[in-house]
Amino acid sequence: MPEQTSPENMLQPLPVKGYSPQSKENTARVNFNKELEEDVLKRIDELKLDPNIDQRWLAICKTHIEEGFMAMNRAIFKPTRLSEAQR
């Protein structure tokens, strides 16, 4: 189903340079991703309490999970580089 981009279907971005208004569908996608990420991070927090778990690898895991979700959300929101006028 194609994404609707009519003005009434668009939500204003946070006041962060490089981000544009987003559709309700994209906002819902990213919010869903944020909930998934939180579930995974909570599992990592649980494993962190176990002294038998290799904490170095767990830290690497957490970093990659955070990077992966950030990349997925950037793929959806498509922030842009700043032009000289935006700086």
Secondary structure, DSSP 8 states (H G I E B T S, - for coil): ------GGGEE---S-TT---EEHHHHHHHHHHHHHHHHHHHHHHHHHT-TTS-HHHHHHHHHHHHHHHHHHHHHHH------GGG-
